[in-house]
């Protein structure tokens, strides 16, 4: 296969992938209320892999957090089973990743249990996090 | 053939009617006394409260192994993370 045909093949594959991506359902986005609560620091990521109301919470926000946590636990349970770990371990591993992925201004739980606002640098994470 | 007895052989247990409380108390006191005389192990309660560490279930090597999987899970379920 010549260099030219390889290039043409790669371009074709890329276009096919793009077309498939367009057909597949768009990746689910965060609920706007959830997105807003994160950005406002009303909810934060805990070390154990679950979300929590940090401040300014009302009943509606608590319900939103509870709903997300129930869905997270379902995902953790499924993946824990598939990866041969416990739900608690999987949730903790996800918590490490979720805290690492927080954006500036969002809240997360530091190893000492306090709520911290994510700054420009890396977050303070538990010693067991990779 | 002689056999070596490792423990002191005892006769068969015999059934006795339930003693009244006075006798039972006397027996308990007697047992306590003999226990002390025989140098029993003394156990004292700790003066500090017993704290059970709940994080013992987190195994670090498992967390490392799950890191990539957990990252994918977060991306695949971006609506709840």
Backbone of each chain as ProteinMPNN parsed JSONL, in Angstrom:
{"seq_chain_A": "XXXXXXXXXXXXXXXXXXXXXXXXXXXXXXXXXXXXXXXXXXXXXXXXXXXXXXXXXXXXXXXXXXXXXXXXXXXXXXXXXXXXXXXXXXXXXXXXXXXXXXXXXXXXXXXXXXXXXXXXXXXXXXXXXX", "coords_chain_A": {"N_chain_A": [[0.857, -1.196, 0.0], [0.646, 2.122, -0.915], [1.997, 5.25, 0.315], [0.232, 7.252, -0.226], [-2.242, 5.979, -0.561], [-2.563, 4.97, 1.959], [-2.922, 7.282, 3.399], [-5.268, 8.164, 2.251], [-6.956, 6.139, 3.079], [-6.929, 6.489, 5.825], [-8.126, 8.982, 6.055], [-10.617, 8.385, 5.069], [-11.494, 6.606, 7.051], [-11.61, 8.306, 9.212], [-13.631, 10.048, 8.43], [-15.745, 8.247, 8.329], [-15.953, 7.543, 10.987], [-16.712, 9.945, 12.041], [-19.199, 10.255, 10.85], [-20.56, 8.096, 12.014], [-20.458, 8.883, 14.624], [-22.119, 11.041, 14.486], [-24.523, 9.793, 14.059], [-24.88, 8.246, 16.329], [-26.379, 8.516, 19.612], [-26.069, 11.673, 21.205], [-23.572, 12.273, 23.685], [-24.597, 12.14, 27.02], [-25.3, 15.078, 28.807], [-24.54, 17.119, 31.708], [-27.194, 17.919, 33.961], [-28.6, 21.151, 33.801], [-29.088, 22.462, 36.263], [-27.488, 21.024, 37.984], [-24.964, 21.488, 36.899], [-24.773, 24.231, 37.336], [-24.879, 24.328, 40.144], [-22.499, 23.054, 40.781], [-20.6, 24.825, 39.69], [-21.107, 27.013, 41.289], [-20.189, 26.204, 43.673], [-21.868, 24.973, 45.425], [-22.257, 22.306, 45.591], [-20.07, 19.519, 46.127], [-17.27, 17.336, 45.353], [-16.799, 14.344, 47.027], [-14.324, 12.398, 48.864], [-15.028, 9.753, 48.87], [-16.207, 9.145, 46.486], [-18.706, 10.084, 46.026], [-21.226, 12.657, 45.664], [-21.837, 15.751, 47.387], [-23.867, 18.105, 49.173], [-22.554, 21.264, 49.765], [-22.897, 23.951, 50.64], [-25.508, 26.363, 51.076], [-27.659, 24.824, 50.45], [-30.852, 23.604, 49.379], [-34.0, 21.85, 49.61], [-34.515, 20.924, 47.038], [-32.005, 20.878, 45.823], [-30.724, 19.016, 47.407], [-32.202, 16.77, 46.73], [-31.468, 16.512, 44.071], [-28.752, 15.929, 44.349], [-28.93, 13.514, 45.797], [-30.197, 11.92, 43.896], [-28.265, 11.811, 41.854], [-26.23, 10.514, 43.254], [-27.388, 8.021, 43.749], [-27.524, 7.041, 41.183], [-24.817, 7.046, 40.571], [-23.93, 5.121, 42.373], [-25.109, 2.848, 41.322], [-23.704, 2.57, 38.936], [-21.109, 2.261, 39.953], [-21.436, -0.14, 41.305], [-21.931, -1.959, 39.259], [-19.533, -1.772, 37.777], [-17.685, -2.477, 39.717], [-18.248, -5.116, 40.136], [-17.575, -6.119, 37.618], [-14.852, -5.617, 37.592], [-13.806, -6.985, 39.674], [-13.661, -5.896, 42.273], [-14.539, -4.217, 45.356], [-17.602, -2.381, 45.912], [-17.146, -0.152, 47.444], [-14.388, 0.224, 47.141], [-14.218, 0.685, 44.383], [-15.761, 2.985, 44.176], [-14.238, 4.74, 45.681], [-11.914, 4.857, 44.103], [-13.0, 6.072, 41.86], [-13.683, 8.467, 43.016], [-11.156, 9.589, 43.489], [-10.444, 10.138, 40.844], [-12.525, 11.818, 40.078], [-12.143, 14.021, 41.725], [-9.669, 14.838, 40.834], [-10.414, 15.767, 38.376], [-11.9, 18.033, 38.825], [-12.912, 21.395, 38.172], [-11.548, 24.731, 38.163], [-12.694, 26.636, 40.898], [-14.66, 24.878, 41.624], [-15.884, 22.72, 44.256], [-14.21, 20.427, 46.462], [-13.516, 17.567, 48.534], [-10.955, 17.57, 50.857], [-8.108, 15.526, 51.991], [-8.155, 15.807, 54.813], [-10.785, 16.044, 55.326], [-11.982, 18.488, 55.075], [-13.732, 21.038, 53.164], [-12.586, 22.17, 50.086], [-11.754, 24.704, 47.688], [-11.248, 24.267, 44.323], [-8.264, 25.284, 42.946], [-5.851, 26.811, 40.74], [-3.799, 25.002, 40.726], [-2.944, 21.455, 41.271], [-5.43, 19.387, 42.944], [-5.753, 18.731, 46.538], [-5.203, 15.508, 47.357], [-6.205, 12.232, 48.605], [-3.843, 10.063, 50.205], [-3.914, 7.506, 49.19], [-4.662, 7.747, 46.574], [-3.917, 7.368, 43.094]], "CA_chain_A": [[0.0, 0.0, 0.0], [1.464, 3.334, -0.998], [1.773, 6.264, 1.364], [-0.943, 8.032, -0.605], [-3.467, 5.217, -0.285], [-2.703, 4.891, 3.429], [-3.465, 8.569, 3.833], [-6.663, 8.229, 1.827], [-7.685, 5.192, 3.919], [-7.08, 7.1, 7.149], [-9.095, 10.072, 5.915], [-11.913, 7.713, 4.937], [-11.876, 6.083, 8.362], [-11.936, 9.444, 10.068], [-14.944, 10.532, 7.997], [-16.725, 7.227, 8.721], [-16.109, 7.666, 12.442], [-17.45, 11.189, 12.255], [-20.579, 9.99, 10.452], [-21.122, 7.216, 13.039], [-20.62, 9.707, 15.827], [-23.289, 11.878, 14.26], [-25.715, 8.96, 14.147], [-25.031, 7.779, 17.706], [-26.956, 9.558, 20.461], [-25.077, 12.565, 21.786], [-23.231, 11.916, 25.062], [-25.455, 12.86, 27.966], [-24.676, 16.213, 29.485], [-25.044, 17.38, 33.06], [-28.389, 18.713, 34.143], [-28.163, 22.55, 34.012], [-29.124, 22.8, 37.696], [-26.309, 20.386, 38.565], [-23.803, 22.242, 36.382], [-24.774, 25.523, 38.011], [-24.551, 24.094, 41.562], [-21.058, 22.748, 40.824], [-19.839, 26.048, 39.432], [-21.326, 27.935, 42.402], [-19.596, 25.618, 44.878], [-22.921, 24.498, 46.343], [-22.037, 20.868, 45.736], [-18.666, 19.179, 45.984], [-16.899, 15.928, 45.197], [-16.224, 13.764, 48.242], [-13.264, 11.404, 48.642], [-15.582, 8.396, 48.728], [-16.767, 8.943, 45.15], [-20.072, 10.592, 45.938], [-21.41, 14.1, 45.658], [-22.469, 16.235, 48.609], [-24.193, 19.528, 49.249], [-21.546, 21.937, 50.588], [-23.517, 25.106, 51.295], [-26.631, 26.981, 50.368], [-28.503, 23.757, 49.918], [-32.272, 23.52, 49.701], [-34.512, 20.487, 49.419], [-34.408, 20.546, 45.63], [-30.61, 20.566, 45.552], [-30.451, 17.751, 48.097], [-32.809, 15.71, 45.91], [-30.629, 16.373, 42.879], [-27.532, 15.234, 44.785], [-29.305, 12.133, 46.124], [-30.483, 11.229, 42.638], [-26.984, 11.555, 41.181], [-25.496, 9.513, 44.028], [-28.01, 6.708, 43.525], [-27.101, 6.598, 39.843], [-23.387, 6.739, 40.662], [-23.75, 3.848, 43.072], [-25.482, 1.779, 40.388], [-22.577, 2.426, 38.009], [-19.991, 1.705, 40.729], [-21.736, -1.54, 41.62], [-21.755, -2.724, 38.024], [-18.11, -1.796, 37.415], [-16.965, -3.197, 40.77], [-18.461, -6.531, 39.84], [-16.821, -6.441, 36.406], [-13.409, -5.496, 37.8], [-13.391, -7.784, 40.826], [-13.354, -5.087, 43.454], [-15.757, -3.932, 46.11], [-18.249, -1.128, 45.523], [-16.464, 0.916, 48.194], [-13.09, 0.458, 46.499], [-14.423, 1.297, 43.069], [-16.248, 4.344, 44.412], [-13.093, 5.54, 46.139], [-11.056, 5.066, 42.927], [-13.685, 7.071, 41.029], [-13.574, 9.734, 43.754], [-9.809, 10.112, 43.195], [-10.476, 10.673, 39.482], [-13.492, 12.925, 40.009], [-11.519, 15.186, 42.372], [-8.602, 15.285, 39.929], [-11.034, 16.419, 37.209], [-12.672, 19.236, 39.168], [-12.442, 22.61, 37.511], [-11.318, 25.86, 39.077], [-13.895, 27.196, 41.504], [-15.515, 23.802, 42.139], [-15.517, 22.252, 45.605], [-13.872, 19.016, 46.654], [-13.158, 17.231, 49.913], [-9.519, 17.312, 51.043], [-7.877, 14.347, 52.848], [-8.521, 16.051, 56.215], [-12.24, 16.092, 55.421], [-12.482, 19.851, 54.859], [-14.091, 21.397, 51.79], [-11.618, 23.069, 49.454], [-12.114, 25.185, 46.356], [-10.19, 23.919, 43.376], [-7.539, 26.427, 42.41], [-5.167, 26.57, 39.471], [-2.918, 23.841, 40.891], [-3.626, 20.174, 41.486], [-6.16, 19.338, 44.213], [-5.183, 17.902, 47.602], [-5.885, 14.219, 47.284], [-5.893, 11.211, 49.59], [-2.56, 9.402, 49.944], [-4.132, 6.259, 48.447], [-4.995, 8.036, 45.175], [-2.748, 7.235, 42.203]], "C_chain_A": [[0.894, 1.248, 0.0], [1.108, 4.309, 0.116], [0.474, 7.024, 1.085], [-2.232, 7.294, -0.242], [-3.681, 5.059, 1.215], [-3.384, 6.155, 3.939], [-4.953, 8.651, 3.479], [-7.535, 7.32, 2.702], [-7.972, 5.817, 5.291], [-8.129, 8.205, 7.122], [-10.505, 9.489, 5.851], [-12.411, 7.212, 6.275], [-12.336, 7.195, 9.279], [-13.334, 9.962, 9.734], [-16.041, 9.562, 8.429], [-17.017, 7.347, 10.216], [-16.953, 8.884, 12.784], [-18.937, 10.968, 11.964], [-21.272, 9.128, 11.513], [-21.405, 8.001, 14.311], [-21.861, 10.575, 15.711], [-24.578, 11.097, 14.408], [-25.986, 8.525, 15.582], [-25.639, 8.891, 18.555], [-25.853, 10.385, 21.127], [-24.831, 12.166, 23.237], [-24.009, 12.798, 26.032], [-24.669, 13.943, 28.685], [-25.255, 16.35, 30.88], [-26.329, 18.191, 33.012], [-27.955, 20.159, 34.413], [-28.122, 22.959, 35.483], [-27.893, 22.229, 38.401], [-25.05, 21.156, 38.17], [-23.646, 23.564, 37.141], [-24.354, 25.377, 39.472], [-23.065, 23.771, 41.732], [-20.242, 24.026, 40.72], [-19.944, 27.023, 40.599], [-20.732, 27.406, 43.707], [-20.636, 25.166, 45.885], [-22.831, 23.001, 46.563], [-20.557, 20.591, 45.511], [-18.457, 17.685, 45.866], [-16.259, 15.435, 46.492], [-15.159, 12.737, 47.876], [-13.814, 10.018, 48.353], [-16.267, 8.155, 47.383], [-18.194, 9.44, 44.988], [-20.083, 12.108, 46.061], [-22.056, 14.521, 46.973], [-22.812, 17.707, 48.474], [-23.169, 20.163, 50.187], [-22.188, 23.091, 51.356], [-24.679, 25.602, 50.453], [-27.603, 25.977, 49.796], [-29.955, 23.918, 50.299], [-32.72, 22.097, 49.384], [-34.333, 20.012, 47.978], [-32.971, 20.131, 45.292], [-30.226, 19.229, 46.195], [-31.01, 16.581, 47.297], [-31.961, 15.434, 44.687], [-29.36, 15.58, 43.211], [-27.825, 13.766, 45.088], [-29.515, 11.31, 44.863], [-29.194, 10.857, 41.916], [-26.221, 10.454, 41.919], [-26.067, 8.11, 43.865], [-27.552, 6.159, 42.172], [-25.605, 6.262, 39.827], [-23.186, 5.364, 41.296], [-24.093, 2.669, 42.159], [-24.332, 1.503, 39.423], [-21.387, 1.781, 38.741], [-20.19, 0.211, 40.977], [-21.476, -2.425, 40.409], [-20.27, -2.878, 37.693], [-17.277, -2.548, 38.456], [-17.054, -4.693, 40.508], [-17.609, -6.96, 38.647], [-15.314, -6.439, 36.646], [-12.927, -6.24, 39.04], [-12.953, -6.957, 42.017], [-14.648, -4.873, 44.228], [-16.331, -2.599, 45.641], [-17.528, 0.049, 46.185], [-15.121, 1.257, 47.542], [-13.262, 1.168, 45.165], [-14.863, 2.753, 43.217], [-15.1, 5.26, 44.837], [-12.169, 5.865, 44.955], [-11.668, 6.122, 42.009], [-13.615, 8.444, 41.687], [-12.222, 10.393, 43.508], [-9.813, 10.805, 41.832], [-11.385, 11.901, 39.39], [-12.893, 14.19, 40.628], [-10.419, 15.741, 41.475], [-9.165, 16.075, 38.755], [-11.864, 17.638, 37.566], [-12.068, 20.433, 38.455], [-12.301, 23.728, 38.526], [-12.636, 26.42, 39.584], [-14.821, 26.14, 42.065], [-14.987, 23.322, 43.487], [-15.164, 20.773, 45.59], [-13.455, 18.816, 48.102], [-11.672, 16.867, 49.975], [-9.335, 16.101, 51.967], [-8.238, 14.566, 54.316], [-10.03, 16.188, 56.409], [-12.832, 17.469, 55.168], [-12.855, 20.065, 53.391], [-13.081, 22.4, 51.269], [-12.158, 23.512, 48.11], [-10.947, 24.887, 45.44], [-9.575, 25.192, 42.822], [-6.879, 26.065, 41.096], [-4.312, 25.304, 39.54], [-3.686, 22.546, 41.063], [-4.35, 20.159, 42.834], [-5.399, 18.519, 45.26], [-5.938, 16.588, 47.572], [-5.387, 13.248, 48.347], [-4.61, 10.478, 49.188], [-2.72, 8.113, 49.13], [-4.467, 6.496, 46.98], [-3.749, 7.902, 44.297], [-2.267, 8.589, 41.663]], "O_chain_A": [[1.789, 1.383, 0.835], [0.066, 4.201, 0.762], [-0.271, 7.386, 1.996], [-3.174, 7.874, 0.299], [-4.815, 5.018, 1.692], [-4.283, 6.113, 4.779], [-5.777, 9.125, 4.261], [-8.674, 7.653, 3.03], [-9.069, 5.701, 5.838], [-8.921, 8.344, 8.053], [-11.444, 9.997, 6.464], [-13.586, 7.361, 6.61], [-13.309, 7.058, 10.02], [-14.122, 10.274, 10.627], [-17.125, 9.978, 8.84], [-18.166, 7.264, 10.651], [-17.788, 8.856, 13.688], [-19.809, 11.419, 12.706], [-22.42, 9.384, 11.875], [-22.426, 7.82, 14.974], [-22.564, 10.818, 16.692], [-25.601, 11.641, 14.824], [-27.136, 8.439, 16.014], [-25.445, 10.071, 18.264], [-24.832, 9.846, 21.555], [-25.758, 11.769, 23.942], [-24.072, 14.019, 25.886], [-23.53, 13.742, 29.108], [-26.303, 15.788, 31.2], [-26.522, 19.035, 32.136], [-27.023, 20.374, 35.188], [-27.239, 23.706, 35.904], [-27.327, 22.858, 39.294], [-24.188, 21.436, 39.003], [-22.545, 23.955, 37.53], [-23.578, 26.182, 39.986], [-22.449, 24.172, 42.719], [-19.339, 24.288, 41.515], [-19.006, 27.769, 40.879], [-20.77, 28.089, 44.73], [-20.33, 24.993, 47.064], [-23.272, 22.486, 47.59], [-19.875, 21.329, 44.8], [-19.319, 16.88, 46.218], [-15.303, 16.028, 46.991], [-15.092, 12.266, 46.741], [-13.172, 9.207, 47.685], [-16.842, 7.09, 47.16], [-18.816, 9.244, 43.944], [-19.118, 12.74, 46.488], [-22.75, 13.724, 47.604], [-22.144, 18.457, 47.762], [-22.94, 19.657, 51.285], [-22.04, 23.193, 52.574], [-24.796, 25.287, 49.269], [-28.279, 26.232, 48.799], [-30.264, 24.324, 51.42], [-31.93, 21.258, 48.951], [-34.036, 18.843, 47.733], [-32.75, 19.161, 44.567], [-29.503, 18.425, 45.608], [-30.377, 15.53, 47.194], [-31.755, 14.282, 44.304], [-28.95, 14.689, 42.467], [-27.069, 12.88, 44.689], [-29.076, 10.164, 44.767], [-29.043, 9.737, 41.427], [-25.637, 9.569, 41.293], [-25.325, 7.128, 43.846], [-27.237, 4.977, 42.036], [-25.179, 5.319, 39.16], [-22.387, 4.555, 40.826], [-23.448, 1.622, 42.217], [-24.021, 0.349, 39.129], [-20.743, 0.874, 38.214], [-19.259, -0.588, 40.877], [-20.88, -3.497, 40.52], [-19.806, -3.972, 37.371], [-16.28, -3.183, 38.115], [-16.076, -5.429, 40.639], [-16.997, -8.028, 38.662], [-14.578, -7.17, 35.983], [-11.758, -6.132, 39.412], [-11.977, -7.29, 42.69], [-15.719, -5.302, 43.798], [-15.625, -1.787, 45.044], [-17.327, 1.099, 45.574], [-14.763, 2.428, 47.41], [-12.55, 2.124, 44.856], [-14.405, 3.634, 42.489], [-15.01, 6.408, 44.403], [-11.7, 6.995, 44.816], [-10.96, 6.959, 41.45], [-13.501, 9.462, 41.004], [-12.142, 11.61, 43.337], [-9.271, 11.899, 41.673], [-11.065, 12.884, 38.721], [-13.104, 15.293, 40.125], [-10.251, 16.956, 41.363], [-8.492, 16.944, 38.202], [-12.482, 18.229, 36.681], [-10.87, 20.473, 38.174], [-12.871, 23.671, 39.616], [-13.57, 26.65, 38.815], [-15.681, 26.447, 42.892], [-13.813, 23.493, 43.813], [-15.723, 19.981, 44.831], [-13.09, 19.762, 48.8], [-11.197, 15.989, 49.255], [-10.275, 15.69, 52.646], [-8.595, 13.609, 55.004], [-10.498, 16.42, 57.524], [-14.05, 17.608, 55.057], [-12.363, 19.373, 52.5], [-12.762, 23.376, 51.948], [-12.922, 22.793, 47.467], [-9.8, 25.215, 45.744], [-10.271, 26.063, 42.3], [-7.296, 25.126, 40.419], [-4.123, 24.619, 38.535], [-4.916, 22.527, 41.011], [-3.931, 20.843, 43.767], [-4.523, 17.722, 44.926], [-7.156, 16.553, 47.741], [-4.305, 13.413, 48.91], [-4.326, 10.294, 48.004], [-1.782, 7.676, 48.463], [-4.549, 5.538, 46.211], [-2.653, 8.28, 44.71], [-1.299, 8.642, 40.905]]}, "seq_chain_B": "XXXXXXXXXXXXXXXXXXXXXXXXXXXXXXXXXXXXXXXXXXXXXXXXXXXXXXXXXXXXXXXXXXXXXXXXXXXXXXXXX", "coords_chain_B": {"N_chain_B": [[-0.449, -53.408, 76.886], [0.894, -50.327, 77.754], [-0.69, -47.209, 77.969], [-0.106, -43.761, 77.601], [-1.525, -41.36, 79.553], [-2.587, -38.23, 78.659], [-4.206, -36.384, 79.721], [-5.897, -35.872, 82.773], [-7.817, -38.543, 83.656], [-11.361, -38.658, 83.954], [-14.245, -39.573, 85.741], [-17.523, -40.638, 84.637], [-19.863, -38.052, 83.864], [-22.211, -37.02, 86.22], [-25.679, -36.616, 86.682], [-27.112, -34.048, 88.48], [-29.516, -32.708, 90.652], [-30.797, -29.338, 90.167], [-29.072, -26.911, 91.944], [-29.924, -24.869, 94.745], [-30.098, -21.242, 94.9], [-28.423, -20.283, 96.882], [-26.483, -22.259, 97.221], [-25.393, -22.219, 94.661], [-24.292, -19.679, 94.578], [-22.368, -19.922, 96.518], [-20.759, -21.816, 95.297], [-19.889, -20.353, 93.103], [-18.387, -18.359, 94.372], [-16.45, -19.945, 95.478], [-15.222, -20.921, 93.166], [-14.229, -18.584, 92.089], [-12.421, -17.879, 94.054], [-10.609, -20.039, 93.922], [-9.744, -19.643, 91.388], [-8.352, -17.216, 91.547], [-6.382, -17.958, 93.298], [-5.043, -19.777, 91.758], [-3.653, -18.234, 89.968], [-4.846, -16.706, 87.713], [-5.314, -15.166, 84.441], [-5.293, -11.717, 84.316], [-7.472, -9.346, 83.046], [-7.668, -6.082, 82.09], [-9.853, -3.351, 81.505], [-9.454, -1.124, 78.719], [-8.422, 2.279, 79.134], [-8.886, 4.154, 77.225], [-11.274, 5.0, 74.639], [-12.344, 2.487, 72.311], [-11.385, 2.687, 69.027], [-12.552, 2.107, 65.843], [-11.088, 1.704, 62.821], [-12.366, 2.786, 59.819], [-11.429, 2.855, 57.291], [-10.017, 0.668, 56.537], [-10.776, -1.045, 54.569], [-9.996, -0.044, 52.164], [-7.835, -0.78, 49.726], [-4.743, 0.018, 48.613], [-3.366, -0.87, 46.27], [-5.413, -1.841, 44.766], [-6.876, 0.438, 44.212], [-5.111, 1.761, 42.55], [-5.07, -0.007, 40.405], [-7.648, 0.268, 39.502], [-7.782, 2.807, 38.513], [-7.681, 3.669, 35.72], [-9.959, 2.429, 34.689], [-11.945, 3.611, 36.26], [-11.684, 6.236, 35.417], [-12.566, 6.012, 32.756], [-15.196, 5.263, 33.229], [-16.226, 7.582, 34.372], [-16.086, 9.29, 32.188], [-17.835, 8.025, 30.435], [-20.199, 8.317, 31.736], [-20.902, 11.0, 31.874], [-22.969, 12.691, 32.546], [-23.611, 12.365, 35.204], [-21.355, 12.919, 36.594]], "CA_chain_B": [[0.278, -52.213, 76.431], [0.6, -49.154, 78.571], [-0.919, -45.955, 77.236], [0.199, -42.571, 78.405], [-2.659, -40.43, 79.622], [-2.167, -36.825, 78.576], [-5.044, -35.601, 80.623], [-6.365, -36.642, 83.927], [-9.117, -39.126, 83.309], [-12.441, -38.344, 84.871], [-15.369, -40.48, 85.701], [-18.655, -40.099, 83.862], [-20.592, -36.957, 84.481], [-23.483, -37.473, 86.801], [-26.718, -35.599, 86.735], [-27.514, -33.64, 89.819], [-30.623, -31.728, 90.599], [-30.399, -27.93, 90.229], [-28.824, -26.426, 93.302], [-30.624, -23.603, 95.006], [-29.237, -20.084, 94.637], [-27.407, -20.177, 97.932], [-25.39, -23.177, 96.884], [-24.776, -21.748, 93.414], [-23.471, -18.52, 94.933], [-21.222, -20.458, 97.252], [-19.909, -22.46, 94.299], [-19.287, -19.29, 92.306], [-17.357, -17.744, 95.216], [-15.375, -20.929, 95.6], [-14.521, -20.948, 91.864], [-13.503, -17.317, 91.974], [-11.293, -17.98, 94.987], [-9.611, -20.969, 93.4], [-9.193, -19.005, 90.175], [-7.368, -16.213, 91.962], [-5.269, -18.67, 93.906], [-4.312, -20.465, 90.69], [-2.963, -17.253, 89.123], [-5.511, -16.556, 86.418], [-4.915, -13.983, 83.675], [-6.105, -10.546, 84.623], [-7.719, -8.475, 81.888], [-8.2, -4.788, 82.523], [-10.48, -2.599, 80.412], [-8.635, 0.017, 78.316], [-8.966, 3.558, 79.595], [-9.278, 4.957, 76.058], [-12.313, 4.333, 73.853], [-11.838, 1.684, 71.194], [-11.72, 3.318, 67.758], [-12.441, 1.165, 64.727], [-10.728, 2.429, 61.598], [-13.271, 2.34, 58.762], [-10.789, 2.905, 55.975], [-9.18, -0.517, 56.326], [-11.203, -1.776, 53.375], [-9.412, 0.548, 50.965], [-6.517, -1.35, 49.428], [-4.132, 0.966, 47.68], [-3.03, -1.451, 44.955], [-6.669, -1.974, 44.023], [-7.224, 1.783, 43.754], [-4.229, 2.025, 41.406], [-5.499, -0.851, 39.296], [-8.955, 0.723, 39.024], [-7.725, 4.219, 38.103], [-8.044, 3.874, 34.319], [-11.349, 1.997, 34.554], [-12.789, 4.642, 36.887], [-11.633, 7.399, 34.523], [-13.46, 5.727, 31.63], [-16.571, 5.266, 33.752], [-16.622, 8.985, 34.542], [-16.312, 9.874, 30.85], [-19.014, 7.403, 29.831], [-21.397, 8.734, 32.485], [-20.571, 12.396, 32.17], [-24.112, 13.443, 33.082], [-23.704, 12.244, 36.666], [-20.051, 13.245, 37.208]], "C_chain_B": [[-0.121, -51.015, 77.28], [0.343, -47.933, 77.69], [-0.68, -44.788, 78.186], [-1.0, -41.639, 78.396], [-2.146, -38.999, 79.627], [-2.994, -35.955, 79.51], [-5.534, -36.488, 81.731], [-7.723, -37.24, 83.602], [-10.143, -38.821, 84.388], [-13.526, -39.392, 84.726], [-16.511, -39.875, 84.915], [-19.364, -38.991, 84.641], [-21.876, -37.5, 85.08], [-24.447, -36.305, 86.918], [-27.072, -35.3, 88.18], [-28.652, -32.656, 89.695], [-30.081, -30.312, 90.743], [-30.212, -27.49, 91.671], [-29.629, -25.157, 93.535], [-29.622, -22.458, 94.917], [-28.132, -19.957, 95.665], [-26.21, -21.053, 97.624], [-24.63, -22.7, 95.645], [-23.844, -20.585, 93.712], [-22.203, -18.983, 95.632], [-20.231, -21.087, 96.279], [-19.171, -21.409, 93.476], [-18.159, -18.627, 93.084], [-16.152, -18.674, 95.327], [-14.541, -20.966, 94.322], [-13.664, -19.705, 91.697], [-12.242, -17.383, 92.831], [-10.207, -18.879, 94.437], [-8.948, -20.382, 92.152], [-8.115, -18.019, 90.543], [-6.125, -16.904, 92.522], [-4.409, -19.333, 92.834], [-3.618, -19.515, 89.729], [-3.591, -17.113, 87.753], [-5.081, -15.252, 85.743], [-5.861, -12.831, 83.978], [-6.257, -9.7, 83.363], [-8.321, -7.172, 82.401], [-8.765, -4.05, 81.318], [-9.59, -1.424, 80.022], [-9.266, 1.335, 78.772], [-9.38, 4.456, 78.442], [-10.397, 4.244, 75.305], [-11.699, 3.573, 72.676], [-12.312, 2.328, 69.893], [-11.517, 2.305, 66.642], [-12.205, 1.965, 63.454], [-11.556, 1.89, 60.433], [-12.614, 2.304, 57.391], [-9.966, 1.669, 55.669], [-9.547, -1.268, 55.059], [-10.588, -1.237, 52.095], [-8.011, -0.014, 50.783], [-5.9, -0.53, 48.306], [-3.843, 0.376, 46.303], [-4.284, -1.607, 44.107], [-7.066, -0.621, 43.438], [-6.378, 2.146, 42.524], [-4.699, 1.259, 40.18], [-6.791, -0.319, 38.671], [-8.923, 2.123, 38.405], [-8.216, 4.443, 36.672], [-9.515, 3.532, 34.082], [-12.296, 3.073, 35.095], [-12.832, 5.897, 36.021], [-12.566, 7.223, 33.338], [-14.919, 5.799, 32.058], [-17.084, 6.691, 33.89], [-16.934, 9.614, 33.182], [-17.585, 9.324, 30.211], [-20.314, 7.825, 30.521], [-21.266, 10.203, 32.87], [-21.748, 13.214, 32.697], [-24.2, 13.389, 34.604], [-22.358, 12.493, 37.358], [-19.661, 14.7, 36.942]], "O_chain_B": [[-1.301, -50.735, 77.491], [1.105, -47.671, 76.759], [-1.001, -44.828, 79.374], [-1.433, -41.184, 77.337], [-1.366, -38.609, 80.496], [-2.532, -34.931, 80.014], [-5.57, -37.712, 81.609], [-8.671, -36.513, 83.305], [-9.823, -38.739, 85.574], [-13.673, -40.011, 83.673], [-16.458, -38.697, 84.563], [-19.448, -38.998, 85.869], [-22.539, -38.35, 84.486], [-24.064, -35.173, 87.212], [-27.3, -36.203, 88.985], [-28.727, -31.875, 88.746], [-29.037, -30.101, 91.359], [-31.092, -27.677, 92.511], [-29.97, -24.455, 92.583], [-28.415, -22.696, 94.864], [-27.016, -19.56, 95.332], [-25.063, -20.627, 97.756], [-23.402, -22.765, 95.584], [-22.741, -20.509, 93.17], [-21.108, -18.489, 95.362], [-19.02, -20.917, 96.415], [-17.983, -21.553, 93.187], [-17.093, -18.361, 92.528], [-15.0, -18.243, 95.276], [-13.313, -21.035, 94.375], [-12.528, -19.769, 91.228], [-11.154, -17.0, 92.402], [-9.026, -18.534, 94.475], [-7.763, -20.595, 91.896], [-7.061, -17.991, 89.907], [-4.991, -16.503, 92.262], [-3.191, -19.438, 92.985], [-3.038, -19.974, 88.745], [-2.942, -17.371, 86.739], [-4.552, -14.35, 86.393], [-7.081, -12.974, 83.9], [-5.271, -9.382, 82.698], [-9.358, -7.172, 83.065], [-8.203, -4.124, 80.226], [-9.019, -0.78, 80.902], [-10.489, 1.479, 78.79], [-10.133, 5.411, 78.637], [-10.468, 3.016, 75.326], [-10.673, 3.971, 72.126], [-13.514, 2.494, 69.686], [-10.443, 1.718, 66.51], [-13.025, 2.797, 63.065], [-11.475, 0.71, 60.092], [-13.187, 1.777, 56.437], [-9.284, 1.621, 54.646], [-8.744, -2.035, 54.529], [-10.647, -1.891, 51.054], [-7.115, 0.245, 51.586], [-6.453, -0.404, 47.214], [-4.047, 1.038, 45.286], [-4.229, -1.518, 42.88], [-7.536, -0.544, 42.303], [-6.874, 2.761, 41.58], [-4.728, 1.788, 39.069], [-7.002, -0.44, 37.464], [-9.919, 2.576, 37.84], [-9.065, 5.302, 36.433], [-10.224, 4.245, 33.372], [-13.307, 3.401, 34.475], [-13.872, 6.543, 35.9], [-13.273, 8.153, 32.951], [-15.766, 6.33, 31.339], [-18.236, 6.978, 33.565], [-17.9, 10.362, 33.034], [-18.318, 10.047, 29.537], [-21.396, 7.701, 29.948], [-21.485, 10.592, 34.017], [-21.555, 14.305, 33.233], [-24.797, 14.269, 35.224], [-22.236, 12.3, 38.567], [-18.601, 15.146, 37.381]]}, "name": "protein", "num_of_chains": 2, "seq": "XXXXXXXXXXXXXXXXXXXXXXXXXXXXXXXXXXXXXXXXXXXXXXXXXXXXXXXXXXXXXXXXXXXXXXXXXXXXXXXXXXXXXXXXXXXXXXXXXXXXXXXXXXXXXXXXXXXXXXXXXXXXXXXXXXXXXXXXXXXXXXXXXXXXXXXXXXXXXXXXXXXXXXXXXXXXXXXXXXXXXXXXXXXXXXXXXXXXXXXXXXXXXXXXXXX"}
